[in-house]
């Protein structure tokens, strides 16, 4: 293959790690708060699944299932941020992610 030797070929998928920290300003009980969400996810050696596949593919599949079952209905444009507006949908998504060992740590502080 293009004159490359086996030792020069990079195996796919590459083991990876995803570190994410998001800060969001929210209004709760008539006061401003900051919500911090943290996520750490690792390459799964057993299934050979990358962390980026976990953290992008799983949420998409979960939402598609919610739409298919009629649990999420919104005929308008649906940005990912909108899904967290409804507590029921948010909890369902978090529960399904946790079931797949993707755990988001949430911390809310008054400003």
C-alpha positions as CSV (number, residue, x, y, z in Angstrom):
1,X,0.0,0.0,0.0
2,X,1.8,3.1,-1.2
3,X,5.1,1.6,-0.3
4,X,4.4,1.8,3.4
5,X,5.7,-0.9,5.7
6,X,3.4,-2.4,8.3
7,X,5.3,-0.6,11.1
8,X,4.4,2.7,9.5
9,X,0.6,2.0,9.3
10,X,-1.4,3.6,12.1
11,X,-3.9,1.3,13.6
12,X,-7.5,2.4,13.6
13,X,-9.3,3.3,15.7
14,X,-6.7,5.1,17.8
15,X,-7.1,5.0,21.5
16,X,-8.3,8.3,22.7
17,X,-9.6,10.2,25.7
18,X,-12.1,13.0,25.8
19,X,-12.0,15.8,28.5
20,X,-14.7,18.4,28.4
21,X,-15.8,21.2,30.7
22,X,-18.6,23.5,29.9
23,X,-19.8,26.6,31.8
24,X,-23.4,27.9,31.3
25,X,-25.1,30.9,32.8
26,X,-28.6,30.1,33.9
27,X,-31.4,31.9,35.8
28,X,-32.9,29.9,38.6
29,X,-35.3,31.1,41.3
30,X,-34.9,34.7,40.2
31,X,-31.1,34.6,40.6
32,X,-28.3,34.0,38.2
33,X,-26.3,30.8,38.6
34,X,-23.4,29.1,36.8
35,X,-23.8,25.5,35.8
36,X,-20.6,23.5,35.1
37,X,-20.7,20.2,33.3
38,X,-17.6,18.0,33.3
39,X,-17.1,14.8,31.3
40,X,-14.2,12.4,31.0
41,X,-14.5,9.4,28.6
42,X,-12.0,6.8,27.4
43,X,-11.4,4.6,24.5
44,X,-13.0,1.2,25.1
45,X,-10.4,-1.5,24.4
46,X,-13.0,-4.3,24.6
47,X,-15.4,-2.9,21.9
48,X,-12.7,-0.8,20.2
49,X,-14.9,2.2,20.4
50,X,-13.4,5.7,20.6
51,X,-14.5,8.2,23.2
52,X,-15.5,10.6,20.5
53,X,-17.9,7.9,19.1
54,X,-19.3,7.4,22.6
55,X,-19.9,11.1,23.2
56,X,-21.3,11.9,19.8
57,X,-22.9,8.7,18.5
58,X,-24.7,7.6,21.7
59,X,-26.5,10.9,22.3
60,X,-27.7,11.0,18.7
61,X,-29.0,7.4,18.9
62,X,-30.7,8.2,22.2
63,X,-32.5,11.2,20.8
64,X,-33.5,9.4,17.6
65,X,-35.1,6.7,19.8
66,X,-36.9,9.3,21.9
67,X,-38.3,10.9,18.7
68,X,-39.2,7.5,17.2
69,X,-41.1,6.5,20.4
70,X,-42.9,9.8,20.4
71,X,-41.4,10.9,23.7
72,X,-39.8,14.0,22.1
73,X,-41.9,16.1,19.7
74,X,-40.9,19.4,18.4
75,X,-41.5,20.1,14.7
76,X,-39.1,23.1,14.7
77,X,-35.3,23.2,14.3
78,X,-33.8,21.3,17.3
79,X,-30.3,22.3,18.4
80,X,-28.7,20.0,21.0
81,X,-28.9,22.8,23.5
82,X,-32.7,22.8,23.3
83,X,-33.0,19.2,24.4
84,X,-31.9,20.2,27.9
85,X,-34.7,22.7,28.4
86,X,-37.2,20.1,29.2
87,X,-36.4,18.3,32.5
88,X,-38.1,15.0,31.4
89,X,-36.1,14.8,28.2
90,X,-32.9,15.9,30.0
91,X,-33.3,13.2,32.6
92,X,-34.1,10.5,30.0
93,X,-31.0,11.4,28.0
94,X,-28.8,11.5,31.2
95,X,-30.1,8.1,32.3
96,X,-29.4,6.5,29.0
97,X,-25.9,8.0,28.9
98,X,-25.2,6.7,32.4
99,X,-26.3,3.3,31.3
100,X,-23.6,3.4,28.7
101,X,-21.0,4.6,31.3
102,X,-21.0,8.2,30.1
103,X,-21.4,10.3,33.2
104,X,-21.7,14.0,33.2
105,X,-20.9,15.7,36.5
106,X,-23.1,18.7,37.1
107,X,-22.3,21.5,39.6
108,X,-24.6,24.6,40.0
109,X,-23.4,27.7,41.9
110,X,-25.1,31.0,42.7
111,X,-23.3,34.0,41.2
